[in-house]
């Protein structure tokens, strides 16, 4: 059976979401954790329509695992605005693939860009899977190298030993996803809660990065160690018994006229 007769053939997918009021913060702008969910939902829709999504992988005991994720904000939409999330695979290697995102409005305004790196694992052994052997290398058919993503690539997010404990949160039911561990975006949500609302009265988020290291599960205590390298740059290490992920948050000051 020809692959092009079965699956969506376009390399770039475009999906519509909405900035619903209950996904916005006190300033009436979409929260970045909800934007992250929209991006990851777009990634799922894109991969599923092209034959390498979760609907297929679940039948062969495999799953996607997010390794790194970066969101860079240009201008967050306000409530009821339409978001068009474009996503495409930038590269595919044996054990990792990179996927990019562009978020725009109906009038062409740019809201944000994103970058991500993914791996695939066997759900029985929890070991990495050779991506280029899944469906005879189908992923390679969808690599798009001509579409630019004008923000920095994901980094390893190195946190120095000078980080201080700011908070401890217990992972509960609402934190856990379909794979049985803490949801990728939930880490972002907990990190953003490290600053109080007074801080957000005068600062907006410019960039968030997460480098995922290990899984955390329901009942685990998440300890948040923060290193402040400048007034706008914060590096966070999240630890249970071991390190589970590292985050970077860059703020910019809100200039009032």
N, C-alpha and C positions, 0 to 999 in steps of 0.2 A: 504494500500500500504506500503510495507516494505521500511523503510528509506534507507537501504543499497542498494536497487535496484534503488533508485532515485538519490542519491547524491554521490559525491566523498567520498570514504571511508577512505583514508589516513588522518592521523591527521596533518601531516606536509606538507605545500605547499612550492613549490620552483618555483620562477618566474624570468625571465631574463629581465634585463634592460641594458641600455648603458649609459656611461658617455659621452654624446654628447658635442662637443666643446662649444656650446652656453649655456651649463649648468655648465661650469667650470669657475673658477675665473682667475685672472691675472697670477697665478702661474701654470695654466694648470691642476689644481686639481678640481674634482667635488665639488661644493659648498654643504654645509651640509643641506641647505634648500631643494635643489633638491634631495639629498639622503633621506630626510624626506618624500618628496612626493613619492618617489619610495617605501619606506616602507609602507606608508599608502595605496598606490595603490595595493601592494601585499596583505595587510590585506583585502582589498575589494574583490579582486579576490578569496582569500582563503575562506572567509565567504560566498560569493555568490555561489561558487561551492558546498558548503556543506549545503545550504538551509537556512542560516540565514543572508544573505547579503541584500544589499539595494534593489535589484530587487524584493525580496519577501516583505521586510519590507514596501516599499512604497505602496504596495497593501493593507496593514492592518494599515495604518496611524501610522507607527512607524519609528524610525531612530536611528542609532548609534550616540553617542556623545563621543568624546575623552575627557577624564578627566585629564590624565597625560601622558606625553610622554618624554622619555629620549633616547638620542643617544650618544653612546660613540665610539669615533673614534680610530682605530688602525693605519690605513694608508690609506688616501684617494686615490682613483684611479685617474689616469690621463685620458685625453680625449681619447675616442674610446674604453676604456676598457669595458669588459663585467662585469656586476654585477649580481650575483645570490643571490636573496633575499629569504631566508627561513623564514617562519613565522608559529607560532603555538600558540594555546591557552594553557596557563599554569594553569589557574584555573578559575572556574565559581562559583559565589555566586549569591545571590538573585538579587542584584542590580548592581553588578560590575563584570567584567571579566578582566583578565590580559592576554596580548598577547605579545609574545617575537619575536625578529628578529635576524637573523645572516646574514651578508652580506659578501660574498666571491667572489673571482675571479675564472677564468676557471682553473687556476693551483693550486687552493686550498688556495691561499693567503687570509688572513682575512683582510677585510676593516673596518668593524664596527659591533657593536651589538646594539640592541635597546630593550627597554621595554615600555609597554604602559598599561594604564588602561582605560576601556571603560564602559559607561553606555548606557542604551537604554531609550528613552522617547517616549511618545505618542505625535505625532505632533499636535494634536488638543488641548490637555490639557497642554502640556509641562511638564507633570508629569512623574516620573520614572516608568518603566515597570519592572515587575518581569521576569527576564531572564529565569528562570527555568520553566516558564509556556508557553514560546513561542515555538510553534511546539512540545508540550509535552516534553519539556526539551531536545530538540535535541542537544543543545550546549554541554551538558554533555558528549555526545558520542565522542566529539573531544578533550577533555582535554588530554594533553600530559605532564606527570609529569617526564618522564625519560630523556628528552632532556635538557641539561644544557644551561644556559645563563650566562656567567661568568662576568657579570657587576652588579653593585649595582642596587637595585630596585628604582623605582620612589619615590621621596620624596615630601613633601608638599611645599618645597622651601619657607622657612620663610625669609621675608625681614624685617629688623629692621627699626625703625623710622628715622634713620640717613640718609636714601636714599635721594639723591639730584636729582632735575629735570635736565635731560640732553637734552631731545628733546621732541617735540610735532609733531605728524603726523596726518593728516586727512585721515580717511578711505575712499577710493574711489572705483570705479567700479572694478578694478582689484584685490581688496582685498576680494571681497565677493564671497562666494561659493554657492553651490546648495541649502543649507539650509537658505540662505538669511542673513548670518552673516559673520563676518571676518573669513577667512579660518585659520585653525589651524596652518599651516606652515607659513602663512603670518606674524604671530607674531614673529616667529624665524627670518624671513627675515628682518623685521624692527629692531629687536634687534641687529642683526649683523651689521647693518648700523650705530650703535652708535659709532663704532670705525672707524677711517679713514684708508686709504690704507697704510699709513706709519706704522701703528700698525701691520697690517697683513704682512708687509715685515719681521717682526721679531717674530711674534707669530702665532701659529696655534691652531685651536680649538680642545680641547680634549674631552669635554663633554658639551652637551646642555640638559637642562631639562625645561619643561614647565608644570605648574600646572594651568589648566583652571578653572576659577571661574564663569564667566558670559559671556554673549554674547555681542559683539559690532557690530554695524551696519553701513551701508554706511552713511557718513556724520559725524560720531562721531569723535571727536578729541581724539587721543590716546596720553596720557602723560606718558613718560618713566622716572621713578625714579630709580636711580642706587645707589647701596651700594657696595663700593669696600672694600672687607675684606682682600685682599692681592693683590700682584701684578698680580696674575693669577686668582683670584676668584671674580666674580661679580654676584650680586643678583639684579634683576630688577623687579619692580612693574609697571604694565601697568594699567592705570586708565583712564576711561572716566568720567562719573558722579560718578561712583563707580569703585571699583577694578574689572578688567576683567580677568587678569591672572598674574602669577608670573613666572619669568624665572631665571635660573642659567646658567652661562657660565663659563667654566673652560678653560683657555688657557695654553699652554706650549710654552716655548721659543724655537725658531728655532735656532739650533746650527749649525753654518757654519764652515766648515773645512778650 
